């Protein structure tokens, strides 16, 4: 299996509103991209790990935690882990910034 990641440009940092999710499709994967108040960018699959599913892009960001509006779950943006007492994990994607451009690896 090839472990080399390919990064794709998805926009300038200022195109991503602080603490508000933006939905993008990249290579057939629907992503929820978040910019934190300290200008970190995180990309997660836009799929809630809750058994009933649903999107996560409408969540509210505080610090580096996403507060899911559907099930009141807290999701760590850095690793996608749902915080206890709930369980689950959202798939995350590597992000890099170069010259104000946001790149996401799939």
N, C-alpha and C positions, 0 to 999 in steps of 0.2 A: 504494500500500500504506500502510495506517495504521500509523505508528510509535509511537502512544501506547500505553503499557503500562498495564495494569490490575493493581493490587495487590490481593491477597486475604489476609484474616487466616487464619493457620494455627495459632495458639496463643500462649501466653505463653512467654517465654524459658526460664523454669524448667522447662517441660514437655519441653525438649530436653536430654537427658543429655549432659554434657561428653564429647567424643571418641568418641561412639557414634552411629551413623547411625539415623535414623528414616525410615520409608517413609510417604509421603503421596501421595494422588492428587489432582491439581488440574486441572480442566478436561480430563480424559482423559489426563493425562500423569503417569506414575509418577515421583515425585521421591525422592531420597535427601537428607535434610536433616541437616547436621552442625553441632554447636556446638563450637568449639575451646576450649582451656583459657583463652584470653583473652576468652571470651564473644562471639566473632564467629560469625555464623550464615551458612552457605553452603548453597545449594540447587543440586543437579545432577540431571540426568536419571539415573534408576536403571538405566543401561544401560552395561555395560562396552564400551569401544571395541576390545577385543581381538577378533580375527576369530571366535573361538568365543563371544563375548558373555558374558552373565551379569549378575547384579546387582552393584552396588558398595556398597550400604548396609551390608553386613557387614564392610566394611573398617575398618582401625584408623587413627585420626587421631593424628598427631604434628605439633605446630606447625600449619602450614597445608597439610600434605601428607596425602593419603589413601593408605594402603598396602593395595593390593588383595590379598585373601587367595587368590584363584583363580590369578592369573598372576604375582604378586609385582611388579606394576607400581606405580609411584609417580605419583600424580595430584595436580596442584596444585589446591587447592580454589578459589582465586581466579579462575582462568581455564580450568580443566578440562584443561589440557595435560598429557599424559603425559610424564614426564621421560626423557631419553635414558639408555640406548641405545634404549629402546622408543619407539614413535611412536603418536600418536592424540590425540583430544580428546573430552572429555565435554561435552555441552551444559550450560551454566550458566544460572541464572536470577537476576535481581536480587532482593535482599532488603533490607528496611528495618525498623528497629525504632522503634516509637513507644510510649512509655509502657509498656515491657515487652512489648508485643504484637509478634509477628513477622508481617510481611507479605511475600508472595512474588508477583512479577510473572510473568504468563504472557501 
